[in-house]
């Protein structure tokens, strides 16, 4: 009777898991450091590495400008005005490049963007269109750009034409239609609102730069934060796998070219505002500038990878080179040769990926130590 039964508390205490040792924050930080370093060296950090390389290239161009024209770069007001000039010069091609970046990431190519800009510009500056005012001109340019882009998409996705051939044919056809509509004459824009877009400054910054920034931000969000962007990468990386995953590859390709055409319509309004006129020969070789800027920015020609920020930096680099040659009085021919060399170098860099090179060097280092 004097024996007491054991209480349940010791049984519950015995069943509790052993207490884990205290976490050493210093050790945790040490373990996280290699993980962050591996991200930087791997594919995840490739975009950041490339963008830093592009920024370094811009810095080199600025240093060259300082060394060749110290009289100009010694004036702070001139430097600020010249920076705005470069951004303004990059604005129109930058908008076209955003659309081109989506097309190339999706596994295509668009050689007709310059001709679409010309056609949209000529169409929106006809006497009939200008009678509807600025709203009618903007609507006309956007509609023409979108419509021609969708025609490209239809020919490629449902007509099964190779993108190079389809857009090359559209380039010739759009230029011809623009010449027919304008009767090979320059059409003057008489709308004060349209003409004022290029000359308007907001807080000391040209309105064209704000338009470029808005398009770039919208493109970045669309590519990185939406299902449309993820599908674009999937279609460009492996169309068959994307189809098996339930993506309508044809419809998505159609939308990509429509997006490119819409960007061309926006660029047509911007370019018409700068020249206060439009003609069939406007936006000449814009397709090459846009493709080159996208490649410089890290967009793979084979599709499946690319960044909007990188493409923007590529446009700014080319605009800076143009500006640098202009202030030094150098010829356009030399400028084109330099641009060609940069394009070749960018493609070679794409062939030899930085991450693969790092792994190669690491393997050689490990072999030499054993």
C-alpha positions in Angstrom: 0.0 0.0 0.0 3.0 2.2 0.6 4.1 1.8 -3.0 3.3 4.8 -5.2 2.6 4.5 -8.9 4.9 6.5 -11.2 3.4 9.6 -12.5 2.9 10.3 -16.2 5.2 13.3 -16.2 8.4 11.3 -16.3 7.0 9.1 -19.1 6.3 12.3 -21.2 9.7 13.6 -20.3 11.3 10.5 -21.4 9.4 10.6 -24.7 10.5 14.0 -25.6 13.2 14.3 -28.3 16.7 15.2 -27.3 17.4 18.9 -27.3 19.3 20.1 -30.4 22.6 21.8 -29.8 22.7 25.5 -30.1 23.1 26.9 -33.6 26.4 28.6 -34.2 25.7 31.6 -36.4 29.3 31.9 -37.4 29.3 28.4 -38.8 26.0 29.0 -40.6 27.4 32.1 -42.2 30.5 30.1 -43.3 28.3 27.4 -44.9 26.1 30.0 -46.7 29.1 31.7 -48.2 30.1 28.8 -50.6 26.5 28.5 -51.7 26.3 32.1 -52.6 29.7 31.8 -54.4 28.5 28.8 -56.3 25.4 30.7 -57.4 27.6 33.5 -58.7 29.9 31.1 -60.6 27.0 29.0 -61.9 24.2 29.6 -64.4 22.2 31.5 -61.9 24.6 34.4 -61.7 25.4 34.5 -65.4 23.0 37.3 -66.1 24.5 39.4 -63.2 28.1 38.7 -64.5 27.2 39.7 -68.0 25.4 42.9 -66.9 28.5 43.9 -64.8 30.6 43.2 -67.9 28.4 45.5 -69.9 28.6 48.2 -67.3 32.4 47.8 -67.3 32.3 48.3 -71.1 30.4 51.5 -70.7 32.9 52.7 -68.1 35.7 52.0 -70.6 34.0 54.0 -73.3 33.6 56.9 -70.9 37.3 56.7 -70.0 38.1 56.7 -73.7 36.0 59.8 -74.1 37.7 61.5 -71.2 41.1 60.8 -72.6 40.3 61.8 -76.2 38.2 64.9 -75.4 39.2 66.2 -72.0 38.0 69.7 -72.9 34.5 68.5 -73.3 34.3 66.0 -70.4 35.8 68.7 -68.1 32.5 70.6 -68.4 29.9 69.1 -66.0 26.9 70.7 -67.8 28.1 69.3 -71.1 28.5 65.8 -69.6 24.9 65.8 -68.3 23.6 67.1 -71.7 25.7 64.6 -73.6 24.3 61.8 -71.4 20.8 62.8 -72.2 21.7 63.0 -75.8 22.9 59.4 -75.7 19.8 58.2 -74.0 17.6 60.1 -76.4 19.5 58.5 -79.3 19.0 55.1 -77.8 15.3 55.5 -77.1 13.8 54.5 -80.5 16.1 51.6 -81.1 15.7 50.6 -77.5 11.9 50.2 -77.8 12.4 48.1 -81.0 15.0 46.0 -79.2 12.6 45.1 -76.4 10.3 43.4 -78.9 13.2 41.8 -80.7 14.5 40.4 -77.5 11.2 38.6 -76.9 11.3 37.2 -80.4 14.8 35.9 -80.2 14.3 34.4 -76.7 11.3 32.6 -78.3 13.5 31.0 -80.9 12.8 33.4 -83.8 14.2 36.4 -85.6 12.6 39.5 -87.1 14.3 41.2 -90.0 11.3 43.4 -90.7 11.3 45.7 -87.7 12.8 48.6 -89.5 10.4 48.3 -92.4 7.5 48.0 -89.9 8.6 51.3 -88.2 8.7 53.0 -91.6 5.3 51.7 -92.7 3.7 52.7 -89.4 5.3 56.1 -89.6 4.2 56.7 -93.2 0.7 55.4 -92.5 0.1 57.6 -89.5 1.3 60.8 -91.3 -1.0 60.6 -94.3 -3.3 63.5 -94.7 -6.3 61.3 -94.0 -4.9 60.0 -90.7 -3.7 63.4 -89.5 -7.2 64.7 -89.9 -8.1 62.6 -86.8 -5.5 64.4 -84.7 -2.9 63.0 -82.4 -5.1 60.2 -81.1 -5.8 59.0 -84.6 -2.1 59.0 -85.5 -1.0 57.1 -82.4 -3.8 54.5 -82.9 -2.9 54.1 -86.6 0.8 53.6 -85.9 0.1 51.0 -83.1 -2.5 49.2 -85.2 -0.3 49.0 -88.3 2.6 47.7 -86.3 0.6 45.1 -84.4 -1.2 44.0 -87.6 2.1 43.5 -89.6 3.7 41.7 -86.6 0.7 39.3 -86.4 1.0 38.6 -90.2 4.6 37.7 -89.6 3.5 35.4 -86.7 0.8 33.8 -88.9 3.3 33.0 -91.7 5.8 31.5 -89.3 3.6 29.7 -86.8 0.8 28.5 -89.0 2.3 28.9 -92.5 5.4 27.0 -91.3 7.8 29.4 -93.0 11.3 29.9 -91.6 11.4 33.1 -89.6 14.4 34.4 -91.6 12.5 34.0 -94.9 9.1 35.2 -93.7 10.5 38.4 -92.1 12.9 39.1 -95.0 9.9 39.0 -97.3 8.0 41.3 -95.0 10.9 43.7 -94.9 10.8 44.1 -98.6 7.0 44.2 -98.8 6.6 46.7 -96.0 9.2 49.1 -97.5 7.4 48.8 -100.9 4.0 49.5 -99.4 5.4 52.5 -97.5 6.9 53.9 -100.7 3.6 53.4 -102.5 1.6 55.1 -99.8 3.9 58.1 -99.6 4.6 58.2 -103.3 8.3 58.1 -102.4 7.9 61.5 -100.8 8.6 62.8 -97.3 5.3 63.3 -95.4 5.4 66.1 -92.9 3.7 65.8 -89.5 1.6 68.9 -88.7 0.3 67.7 -85.3 1.8 69.8 -82.5 1.3 67.1 -79.9 3.1 64.4 -81.9 5.9 66.8 -82.9 6.3 67.9 -79.2 7.0 64.5 -77.9 10.7 64.7 -78.9 11.1 68.2 -77.7 9.3 67.9 -74.3 11.4 67.5 -71.1 10.0 66.4 -67.8 12.2 67.3 -64.8 15.0 68.0 -67.2 14.8 64.5 -68.9 13.4 64.1 -72.4 10.0 62.5 -72.7 11.5 59.9 -75.2 13.6 58.6 -72.4 10.6 58.1 -70.1 8.8 56.2 -72.9 11.9 54.0 -73.3 11.9 53.4 -69.5 8.2 52.5 -69.5 8.6 50.0 -72.3 11.7 48.4 -70.7 9.9 48.1 -67.3 6.9 46.6 -68.9 9.0 44.2 -70.9 11.0 43.2 -67.8 7.8 42.5 -65.8 6.3 40.5 -68.8 9.4 38.4 -69.2 10.3 37.8 -65.5 7.1 37.9 -63.6 4.4 36.4 -65.8 3.5 33.1 -67.3 3.9 34.6 -70.8 7.6 35.2 -70.1 8.1 31.7 -68.7 6.4 30.2 -71.8 8.6 32.4 -74.0 11.7 30.9 -72.5 10.3 27.4 -72.7 9.3 27.7 -76.4 12.7 29.1 -77.3 14.6 26.5 -75.3 12.8 23.4 -76.5 9.6 23.8 -78.6 8.8 20.1 -78.5 9.1 19.9 -74.7 7.0 23.1 -74.4 4.3 21.5 -76.6 4.3 18.3 -74.5 4.0 20.5 -71.4 0.7 21.9 -72.7 1.9 25.2 -74.3 0.3 26.2 -77.5 3.6 26.9 -79.3 2.0 28.3 -82.5 -0.3 30.7 -80.7 2.6 31.9 -78.5 4.8 32.4 -81.5 2.0 34.5 -83.1 1.8 36.7 -79.9 5.6 37.2 -79.8 5.7 38.6 -83.3 2.6 40.7 -82.5 4.4 42.1 -79.5 7.4 43.0 -81.7 5.2 44.8 -84.2 3.5 46.7 -81.4 6.9 47.9 -80.2 7.6 49.0 -83.8 4.4 51.1 -83.7 5.5 52.8 -80.6 9.0 53.5 -82.1 7.3 54.9 -85.3 5.6 57.6 -83.2 8.8 58.4 -81.4 10.9 58.6 -84.7 8.2 60.6 -86.4 8.3 63.1 -83.6 12.0 63.4 -83.8 12.0 64.1 -87.5 8.5 65.8 -87.6 8.1 63.7 -90.7 8.0 60.2 -92.1 9.3 58.5 -95.2 9.7 55.0 -96.6 13.5 55.0 -96.0 13.2 55.8 -92.3 14.5 53.4 -89.6 17.0 52.0 -92.0 19.0 49.0 -90.6 17.2 49.2 -87.3 16.8 45.4 -87.5 20.5 45.0 -87.4 20.9 47.4 -84.5 18.2 45.7 -82.5 19.6 42.2 -83.1 23.1 43.3 -82.3 22.0 45.0 -79.1 20.1 41.9 -78.0 23.2 39.7 -78.7 25.5 42.1 -76.8 23.0 41.9 -73.9 23.3 38.1 -73.7 20.3 36.9 -75.7 21.1 33.6 -77.3 20.4 33.5 -81.1 19.3 29.9 -80.6 16.6 31.1 -78.2 15.8 30.1 -74.6 17.7 32.8 -72.8 18.0 36.6 -72.6 17.4 39.6 -70.5 15.7 42.9 -71.1 18.2 44.8 -68.9 21.1 43.3 -70.9 19.5 44.3 -74.2 19.0 47.9 -72.9 22.7 48.1 -71.9 23.6 46.8 -75.4 21.6 49.6 -77.0 23.2 52.2 -74.7 26.7 50.8 -75.5 26.1 51.2 -79.3 24.7 54.7 -78.8 27.7 55.6 -76.7 30.0 54.4 -79.4 28.1 56.5 -82.0 28.4 59.5 -79.8 32.1 58.9 -79.1 32.9 58.7 -82.8 30.8 61.8 -83.4 32.6 64.0 -80.9 36.0 62.9 -82.1 35.1 63.5 -85.8 35.6 59.9 -86.9 34.0 58.4 -89.9 30.9 56.3 -90.0 32.8 53.5 -91.7 35.2 53.1 -88.8 32.3 53.2 -86.4 30.5 50.3 -88.3 33.7 48.3 -88.2 34.0 48.7 -84.5 30.4 47.7 -84.1 30.9 44.6 -86.2 33.9 43.6 -84.1 31.9 44.0 -80.9 29.1 41.7 -82.4 31.6 39.0 -83.3 33.2 39.2 -79.8 29.8 38.9 -78.2 28.9 35.8 -80.2 32.3 34.2 -79.3 31.6 34.9 -75.6 28.3 33.1 -76.0 30.1 30.1 -77.4 32.5 29.9 -74.5 30.3 30.3 -71.4 31.9 31.9 -68.3 30.7 29.2 -66.0 32.1 26.5 -68.2 35.4 28.3 -68.3 35.4 28.6 -64.5 34.8 24.8 -64.2 37.6 24.1 -66.7 40.0 26.2 -64.7 38.9 24.6 -61.4 39.4 21.1 -62.9 42.9 22.0 -64.1 43.8 23.5 -60.6 42.6 20.3 -58.9 44.6 18.2 -61.3 47.8 20.2 -60.7 47.5 19.9 -56.9 47.1 16.1 -57.0 
